[in-house]
Amino acid sequence: MPRHSNRGRKSQKVADVNVPSGNHGQLPTLAVPSLAELFGSFLRLGLTAFGGPAMVAYVRRMAVDQKHWLDEQDFRNGVALCQVIPGATVMQAAAYVGLRTRGLIGAALSFVGYALPAFVLMMILSALYSWAGALPAVVSIFSGLQAVIVAILLSGTVSFGRASMKDWRRVLLAVASASAFWMGVNPILVILSSALLGFAILESRPPGLQHPVETPRMRFPKLLLPLLALVGASFAALFLLRRPLFDLAALMFRVDLFAFGGGFASVPLMFHEVVQVRNWMDAATFLNGIVLGQVTPGPIVITATFVGYLRDGMVGALIATVSVFTPSFIILIGSIPYYDRLRSSPYFERVIGGIFASFVGLLLSTTLRFSSSVRWDVLHVLLGGAALAALLANVDILWVILIAATVSAIAFR
């Protein structure tokens, strides 16, 4: 179904595709991958998926340049959609490639393939943490890495603010949102209020959002309705059979549903619900979960696996992980047929601008809250400051964490 929309476009110009010599400018035929190829390709990509949103470039290289599954226009249009709906952008980009090439099944396999390495590794690390988390060497390492997590959140706030805060109205919304979050107002209420205020006071279109290049429209996937029915039945079964697992699933589902702005946007929401509202763990333990999420491939929202494991073991980890990825997957699948029409409305873009501004405030307030959980001394300040400088200089986050872990093991013994 989806691939027929790509037929008949062989003569259309595609940017950045390497055309073999001897084709006289003719573009290569777009390939149709098998389901096994889709799953295997994204599984391999997921094994080295360090760097968060930066991995979108590697998804593009594979899907557009190397395998010729999509043309440049289709891929850019998909990335634009992934930027304005909730959830981890890279995960959604993987699902978009699968959807455009092999429909809903292809989207699911691409999505699962990309996330599977992070899930398996986080399960192992969570089990090891539960067993060895109190050992002196482990405590020393996590003590230093908590300062690094504060630096990571602060650098994310800076970079996100630079991209989003282009006029005083957005700055005002961000400051108001940060104040509301700091005073303990429910994050979902703050986000919805910011969306309404964005609709009311923003005049220009949000910076960084460009109109997508027009692509052939896709029909509403027929299998989406059975998928929604399955999700609803699963929640009903958990509610009737094991209420604590239902509460865990509902929490993670809600976190992803309102995680506009990518994976980092989910962290403050998860922190608020897990630590401040339900008291399932203290702030220091949650910070350690974020540390594990940073040293595993894949999006930082994989921290949900850690929360689920400490809450209800392997079953809890599986349910938390599935629940935290399901909403954004469903929204992506369901919104593609209508996205171009929505993007043409300035009112829709104002709402999105308000939501983006609220997340700058959310990241700022969360950085301050996380920093209050760290025992700051000279060594922690130096480690956090060095990590922030490295991140702002675009040093790979994996190297920052590995070096910080080594320094922590030596310095905080």
Secondary structure as GFF3:
##gff-version 3
##sequence-region A 1 413
A	DSSP	three_ten_helix	3	6	.	.	.	ID=ss1
A	DSSP	alpha_helix	35	47	.	.	.	ID=ss2
A	DSSP	three_ten_helix	52	55	.	.	.	ID=ss3
A	DSSP	alpha_helix	56	60	.	.	.	ID=ss4
A	DSSP	pi_helix	61	66	.	.	.	ID=ss5
A	DSSP	alpha_helix	72	84	.	.	.	ID=ss6
A	DSSP	alpha_helix	89	132	.	.	.	ID=ss7
A	DSSP	alpha_helix	136	164	.	.	.	ID=ss8
A	DSSP	alpha_helix	168	182	.	.	.	ID=ss9
A	DSSP	alpha_helix	187	201	.	.	.	ID=ss10
A	DSSP	alpha_helix	224	241	.	.	.	ID=ss11
A	DSSP	alpha_helix	243	257	.	.	.	ID=ss12
A	DSSP	alpha_helix	263	271	.	.	.	ID=ss13
A	DSSP	pi_helix	272	277	.	.	.	ID=ss14
A	DSSP	alpha_helix	283	295	.	.	.	ID=ss15
A	DSSP	three_ten_helix	300	302	.	.	.	ID=ss16
A	DSSP	alpha_helix	303	343	.	.	.	ID=ss17
A	DSSP	alpha_helix	346	371	.	.	.	ID=ss18
A	DSSP	alpha_helix	378	392	.	.	.	ID=ss19
A	DSSP	alpha_helix	397	411	.	.	.	ID=ss20
###
